[in-house]
Amino acid sequence: GFSNFHLIVFDRWGIKVFESNEASLKWNGKVNNTGGECPDGTYYYIFGANDFNNTPYSNKGIITLVR
């Protein structure tokens, strides 16, 4: 139900490892979903979109990647 979807994932050094403008494209734990596997650890995400009422929504936080 989101439009204008935007997701960015950064590693602990602030290097962008994934970015998507498509809600159907999920991060698979690899650099840009095609590169090498990202190591276990903590990652930071920034998410923004418009909800079904076209109201802007944003969220940010951490993700822990465990293999």
C-alpha positions as CSV (number, residue, x, y, z in Angstrom):
1,G,0.0,0.0,0.0
2,F,3.0,2.4,-0.2
3,S,3.9,4.7,-3.1
4,N,7.1,6.7,-3.6
5,F,8.9,3.9,-1.8
6,H,12.6,4.5,-0.9
7,L,14.8,2.3,1.2
8,I,18.6,2.7,1.9
9,V,20.7,0.4,3.9
10,F,24.2,1.4,5.3
11,D,26.9,-0.6,7.0
12,R,28.4,0.5,10.3
13,W,30.9,2.8,8.5
14,G,28.1,4.7,6.7
15,I,28.8,3.0,3.3
16,K,25.6,2.4,1.3
17,V,25.2,-1.3,0.6
18,F,21.6,-1.2,-0.8
19,E,19.1,1.2,-2.2
20,S,15.7,0.6,-3.7
21,N,12.8,2.6,-5.1
22,E,10.7,-0.6,-5.7
23,A,8.7,-2.1,-2.8
24,S,9.0,-5.5,-4.4
25,L,12.8,-5.4,-4.3
26,K,14.0,-6.6,-0.9
27,W,17.6,-6.5,0.4
28,N,19.1,-10.0,0.3
29,G,22.1,-9.3,2.5
30,K,24.4,-8.8,-0.5
31,V,26.0,-5.5,-1.6
32,N,23.4,-4.0,-4.1
33,N,21.8,-7.5,-4.1
34,T,24.3,-8.7,-6.6
35,G,27.8,-8.3,-5.1
36,G,29.5,-10.1,-2.3
37,E,27.7,-11.1,0.9
38,C,27.7,-8.4,3.6
39,P,29.3,-9.6,6.8
40,D,27.3,-10.3,10.0
41,G,26.7,-7.2,11.9
42,T,24.6,-4.1,12.5
43,Y,23.2,-2.1,9.6
44,Y,21.3,1.2,9.5
45,Y,18.3,1.7,7.3
46,I,16.3,4.8,6.2
47,F,12.8,4.2,4.8
48,G,10.4,6.7,3.3
49,A,7.2,6.3,1.4
50,N,3.6,7.6,1.1
51,D,0.9,5.6,2.6
52,F,-2.4,4.6,1.0
53,N,-3.8,8.1,1.8
54,N,-0.7,9.7,0.2
55,T,0.5,10.8,3.6
56,P,4.4,10.8,3.9
57,Y,5.8,8.1,6.2
58,S,9.4,7.7,7.2
59,N,11.3,5.4,9.6
60,K,14.9,4.7,10.4
61,G,16.6,2.2,12.6
62,I,19.0,-0.7,12.8
63,I,19.0,-4.2,11.4
64,T,21.2,-7.0,12.7
65,L,22.3,-9.4,9.9
66,V,23.0,-12.9,11.1
67,R,24.0,-15.7,8.7
